[in-house]
Amino acid sequence: MFNKSNLVSHGGFFPLGVGSMFYAIPSAGIVFSYLGFRQALEFGGEAKNPQRDVPRATVYSVLAAIALYTLLQVAFLGAIKWPAGTTWSTLTSSSLGSAPFFTELQYSGIALFIAFSYFLLIDAWISPSGTGWIYSGNSARVLYGIAADGYFPSALLKIHSKTRIPYIALIASLVLGVVFFLPFPSWYLFVGFISSATVLTYVMGPLALMTFRKHAPQLHRPFHLPYASVIAPIAFVGGALIVYWSGITTFTMIFYTTFIGIPIFYFLYASKKLNLSKLFAYTMGLIELVIAIVALVANYMYVLYPSSKESMGTRTEIFLSSLTVMAGIVLLFTAITSLKVSQKDKQMFLSSYWLLSLMIVTELFSYFGAFGNEVLIPFPWDTIVMIAVYSVIYVFALRGGHNTEDLSVIVEEQKDFNLNK
């Protein structure tokens, strides 16, 4: 069924421009296809030989995904029988967009392929269910870990006596998953949000690695990443670029959803762990929560999915106004809170400004860059600018890294362990 002319027909190899290829990475499910490697890390604490098996599982899962999905895409491209009037720009609104391989097998005219298409349709329901089970277990352990750090309620630490699973965290992750389905009008946007939000957390990894190398070089490391000083900044910038390429619609949802999470810090952590008064913590959290929700709703209704009567000028004004208010409040409240905590806890806030800056700058450039509503910086210049900006942020983020109390405890415990061996 392979027709090699499909690789260059309907506009050439990049029919919608090179920039669309980068936009497709987070928004069309490409990054989502590779996220399975994370499960090896999240479940790594339950591995019998993690120093051997976690690196293997991580690398092999990525290599397997590269091979599998590259072959799938080549097969899809070669088997396209173009419906009348369909082009690359209208592909997702055609039958090929909603059920690509099923449609191609149906159009093949080969009885065996048509029969297999129904098997594929059944598997299209079964396979995501398997992914859902894995992600449910994964997210439950994430909530468990956050609760262990003191940021979430201790109830999430409860372990079922028989299954040894954090069952309260599992139920909470299910409820949160259902809630996240509510604001997304399409599966494509939902996948883009999940992918970009997850990749956003990956920018922490390179920074953590280099901070550990600087402040705890004596720690025993069964696996030592070579050329980390070169790989880490590339990984940081690459992860941040994927988030930027997700476009203004997806990132705006990520931006305000992230800031909706900050009140949780004030409600559940600040008053208990930082000795701040409940009145102060709850006031800070409530104000940020209201502003974040109002800004998210305003952007959703008047910027991302506006009615036809909304002009570009009005959309831009609403976007900039909400961004200015949200950024100003977050930065101001962070500064005020840092002044009220002890000298030991102050570093926590000083080390957060790089992340706040990354979020704010990305949101601003997303709107005026090649993947935004009002394009003032076209591709590839927007990406080049963001590479420079993210590189500067990486340097400041490294300077913000410090030796935490938990890290000191780990170092001392390892010293005691080595002495007692």
C-alpha positions in Angstrom: 0.0 0.0 0.0 3.0 2.3 0.3 3.0 5.3 -2.1 6.2 7.2 -1.8 4.8 10.2 -3.6 2.8 11.0 -0.5 6.1 12.1 1.1 6.3 15.1 -1.1 2.7 15.6 -2.4 0.2 18.3 -1.3 2.9 21.0 -0.5 6.2 19.1 -0.2 7.9 17.6 2.8 7.0 20.6 5.1 3.6 21.6 3.6 2.8 24.0 6.5 6.3 25.2 7.1 9.2 24.0 9.2 7.7 25.7 12.3 4.7 23.4 12.2 7.0 20.4 12.8 8.1 21.9 16.2 4.5 22.8 17.1 3.5 19.2 16.4 6.0 17.8 18.9 4.0 18.8 22.0 0.5 19.3 20.5 0.1 16.3 18.1 1.0 13.6 20.7 4.7 13.1 19.8 6.0 14.0 23.2 3.1 12.1 24.7 4.3 9.0 22.9 7.6 9.1 24.7 6.4 9.8 28.2 6.4 6.1 29.1 10.0 6.2 30.2 8.9 8.2 33.3 7.2 5.2 34.8 10.5 3.4 35.2 11.6 6.3 37.3 8.4 6.7 39.3 8.3 3.0 40.1 12.1 2.8 40.5 11.9 2.6 44.3 10.2 -0.7 44.0 12.8 -2.2 41.7 15.1 -5.0 43.0 18.2 -3.6 41.3 17.4 0.0 40.5 20.9 1.2 39.6 21.0 -1.4 36.8 17.3 -1.6 35.7 16.2 2.0 35.9 18.8 3.3 33.3 18.1 0.3 31.1 14.3 0.8 31.2 14.7 4.5 30.6 17.0 4.2 27.6 15.4 1.1 26.1 11.8 2.5 26.3 12.9 5.7 24.4 14.7 3.7 21.7 11.7 1.3 21.3 9.4 4.3 21.0 11.6 5.9 18.4 11.6 2.8 16.3 7.9 2.0 16.7 6.5 5.4 16.1 8.8 6.2 13.2 7.7 3.1 11.4 4.0 3.8 12.2 4.3 7.3 10.8 6.1 6.2 7.7 3.4 3.5 7.2 0.6 6.1 7.7 2.2 8.5 5.2 2.7 5.9 2.5 -0.8 4.4 2.8 -2.8 7.7 2.5 -5.5 7.7 -0.2 -6.4 11.3 -0.2 -10.2 12.0 0.1 -11.4 14.6 -2.4 -10.6 18.1 -1.3 -8.4 17.0 1.7 -5.0 18.6 2.3 -2.6 18.5 5.2 -4.2 21.6 6.7 -7.7 19.9 6.7 -6.5 16.4 7.5 -7.5 16.4 11.2 -11.1 17.3 10.3 -11.4 14.4 7.9 -11.9 10.7 8.7 -8.1 10.3 8.5 -7.8 12.7 11.4 -10.2 10.9 13.8 -9.2 7.3 13.0 -6.1 7.3 10.8 -5.1 3.7 10.6 -8.6 2.3 10.7 -9.6 4.6 7.8 -6.5 3.6 5.8 -7.1 -0.1 6.3 -10.8 0.4 5.3 -9.7 2.2 2.1 -7.2 -0.5 1.2 -9.7 -2.8 -0.5 -7.9 -5.8 0.9 -10.2 -8.1 2.9 -7.5 -9.1 5.4 -6.7 -5.5 6.1 -10.4 -4.5 6.5 -10.9 -7.4 9.0 -7.8 -6.3 10.9 -9.1 -2.7 11.0 -11.9 -3.8 13.4 -9.4 -5.5 15.6 -7.5 -2.2 15.6 -10.7 -0.4 16.6 -11.2 -2.7 19.6 -7.5 -2.2 20.6 -8.0 1.6 20.4 -10.2 1.2 23.5 -8.1 -1.4 25.3 -4.6 0.1 24.9 -5.5 3.6 26.4 -7.1 1.7 29.3 -3.7 0.0 29.9 -2.0 3.4 29.8 -4.6 4.7 32.2 -3.9 2.0 34.8 -0.2 2.7 34.6 -0.6 6.5 34.9 -3.1 6.0 37.8 -0.4 4.1 39.7 2.2 6.6 38.7 0.2 9.7 39.8 -0.7 8.1 43.1 3.0 7.7 43.9 3.7 11.3 42.8 1.0 12.5 45.3 2.5 10.2 47.9 5.9 11.7 47.4 4.7 15.3 47.6 2.8 14.4 50.8 6.0 12.8 52.2 7.8 16.2 51.6 5.1 17.9 53.6 3.3 19.8 50.9 0.1 17.7 50.8 -2.0 16.3 53.6 -0.5 13.3 55.5 -3.7 11.3 54.7 -2.1 10.7 51.2 0.6 8.7 53.0 -1.7 5.9 54.1 -0.7 2.5 52.7 -3.2 -0.3 52.2 -2.2 -3.2 54.6 -2.7 -5.9 52.0 -1.7 -4.4 48.6 0.9 -2.0 50.0 -0.5 0.8 47.7 -1.1 4.4 48.8 -4.8 4.0 48.3 -5.9 7.5 49.4 -3.5 9.0 46.9 -4.8 6.6 44.2 -8.4 7.8 44.8 -7.3 11.4 44.8 -5.4 11.0 41.5 -8.6 9.5 40.0 -10.7 12.4 41.1 -8.1 14.9 39.8 -8.0 13.1 36.5 -11.7 13.4 36.0 -11.6 17.1 36.9 -8.9 17.8 34.3 -11.2 16.5 31.5 -13.7 19.3 32.1 -12.1 22.4 30.5 -10.7 20.8 27.4 -12.7 21.0 24.2 -10.7 18.4 22.3 -8.5 15.4 22.8 -5.6 17.1 20.9 -5.6 20.0 23.4 -5.8 17.6 26.3 -2.8 15.6 25.1 -0.9 18.8 24.4 -1.6 20.0 28.0 -0.5 16.8 29.6 2.6 16.5 27.4 3.7 20.1 28.0 2.9 20.2 31.7 4.9 17.0 32.2 7.9 18.2 30.2 7.8 21.4 32.2 8.7 19.3 35.3 11.6 17.8 33.3 13.5 21.1 33.4 14.1 20.4 37.1 16.1 17.3 36.4 19.2 18.9 34.8 19.3 21.5 37.6 18.9 18.9 40.3 21.7 16.8 38.8 24.2 19.7 38.6 23.2 20.9 42.1 23.9 17.5 43.5 27.3 17.4 41.7 28.2 20.8 43.3 26.9 20.3 46.8 27.1 16.6 47.4 29.9 15.3 45.1 30.9 12.7 47.7 27.6 10.8 47.5 27.8 7.2 46.2 26.3 7.1 42.7 25.8 3.6 41.2 25.1 5.4 37.8 27.3 8.3 36.8 26.1 10.3 33.8 29.1 11.3 31.6 29.3 14.8 30.2 26.6 16.0 32.5 27.8 19.6 32.3 27.2 19.6 28.6 24.0 17.4 28.6 22.3 19.3 31.4 22.0 22.8 29.8 20.9 21.1 26.5 18.3 19.1 28.3 17.0 22.2 30.2 16.8 24.4 27.1 15.3 21.5 25.0 12.6 20.8 27.6 11.7 24.5 27.9 11.5 24.8 24.1 9.0 21.9 23.9 6.8 23.8 26.4 7.1 27.0 24.4 6.3 25.1 21.1 3.0 23.9 22.6 1.6 27.3 21.6 -0.3 30.0 23.4 -3.5 28.1 23.9 -1.9 25.1 25.7 0.7 27.1 27.7 -1.9 29.6 28.9 -3.8 26.8 30.5 -0.6 25.4 32.0 0.4 28.9 33.2 -2.7 29.7 35.2 -3.2 26.1 36.3 0.3 26.1 37.8 -0.5 29.3 39.7 -3.7 27.9 40.9 -1.5 25.3 42.7 0.5 28.0 44.6 -2.4 28.5 47.1 -2.1 24.9 48.1 1.4 25.7 49.3 0.0 28.5 51.4 -3.0 26.5 52.7 -1.2 23.2 53.5 2.5 24.0 54.0 3.3 27.6 54.9 1.4 27.7 58.2 2.6 24.3 59.4 6.2 24.2 58.2 7.3 27.8 58.0 5.6 29.1 61.2 3.6 31.7 59.3 0.3 32.7 60.8 -2.8 31.1 59.3 -4.4 34.5 58.7 -1.4 35.6 56.6 -1.0 32.2 54.8 -4.7 31.8 54.0 -5.0 35.5 52.9 -2.1 35.1 50.5 -3.4 31.8 49.1 -7.0 33.0 48.7 -6.0 36.1 46.8 -3.8 34.2 44.5 -6.4 31.5 44.0 -9.1 34.0 43.0 -6.9 36.0 40.7 -5.6 32.8 39.0 -9.1 31.5 38.4 -10.5 34.8 37.1 -7.5 35.2 34.8 -7.8 31.7 33.5 -11.5 32.1 32.8 -11.0 35.5 31.1 -8.3 34.1 28.9 -10.3 31.0 28.0 -13.4 33.0 27.0 -11.9 36.2 25.5 -8.4 35.2 24.3 -8.1 31.5 23.5 -11.7 30.9 22.4 -13.2 34.3 21.8 -16.5 35.1 20.2 -16.3 36.5 16.6 -16.9 40.1 17.9 -13.7 40.2 19.9 -11.0 42.2 18.0 -7.3 41.3 18.2 -6.7 44.5 20.1 -9.2 43.6 22.8 -7.8 40.0 23.1 -4.3 41.4 23.5 -5.3 43.9 26.1 -7.1 41.2 28.2 -4.1 38.9 27.8 -1.5 41.5 28.8 -3.7 42.8 31.7 -4.2 39.4 33.2 -0.6 38.4 32.7 0.6 41.6 34.4 -1.7 41.2 37.4 -0.9 37.5 37.8 2.9 38.0 37.5 2.9 41.0 39.8 0.9 39.3 42.5 2.9 36.1 42.5 6.3 38.0 42.5 5.1 40.4 45.2 3.6 37.7 47.5 6.7 35.6 47.0 8.9 38.5 48.1 6.7 39.4 51.1 6.5 35.8 52.3 10.3 35.4 52.0 10.7 38.4 54.4 8.5 36.8 57.0 10.2 33.4 57.2 13.4 32.4 59.0 16.8 32.8 57.4 17.0 29.1 56.8 13.8 29.0 54.9 14.4 32.2 53.0 16.6 30.4 50.4 13.5 28.4 49.3 12.0 31.5 48.0 15.2 33.0 46.6 15.6 29.8 44.6 12.2 30.0 43.0 12.5 33.2 41.0 14.1 31.5 38.0 11.0 29.2 37.6 8.6 32.2 38.0 10.7 34.1 35.4 10.6 31.1 33.0 6.8 30.8 33.3 6.2 34.5 32.8 8.6 35.0 29.9 7.3 31.9 28.1 3.7 33.1 28.5 4.6 36.5 27.1 6.6 35.2 24.1 4.1 32.5 23.4 1.5 35.2 22.6 3.8 37.3 20.3 5.9 34.4 18.9 5.3 32.2 15.9 2.9 29.9 17.9 0.8 32.8 19.4 -2.2 34.9 18.5 -0.4 38.1 17.4 2.9 37.1 15.7 5.5 39.8 16.1 8.5 37.5 16.1 8.2 34.9 13.3 9.8 31.5 13.2 12.7 30.7 13.6 13.7 33.9 15.2 11.3 33.4 18.1 12.9 30.0 18.8 16.4 31.5 18.6 15.4 34.2 21.1 13.9 31.7 23.5 17.1 29.5 23.3 19.1 32.6 24.5 16.5 33.5 27.2 16.4 29.9 28.5 20.2 29.7 28.6 20.3 32.8 30.8 17.6 31.4 33.0 19.6 28.1 33.3 22.6 30.0 34.6 20.6 31.9 37.2 18.8 28.7 38.2 22.1 26.9 38.9 23.2 29.8 41.1 19.9 29.4 43.0 20.7 25.8 43.8 21.8 25.2 47.4 22.5 22.5 50.0 19.2 21.7 51.6 18.7 20.1 55.0 17.4 16.9 53.4 20.5 16.6 51.2 22.7 17.1 54.3 20.8 14.3 56.1 21.3 12.0 53.1 25.1 12.7 53.0 25.4 12.0 56.8 23.4 8.8 56.6 25.6 7.5 53.8 28.7 8.3 55.8 27.3 6.4 58.8 26.3 3.5 56.5 29.8 3.3 55.0 31.5 3.4 58.5 29.3 0.6 59.8 29.9 -1.7 56.8 
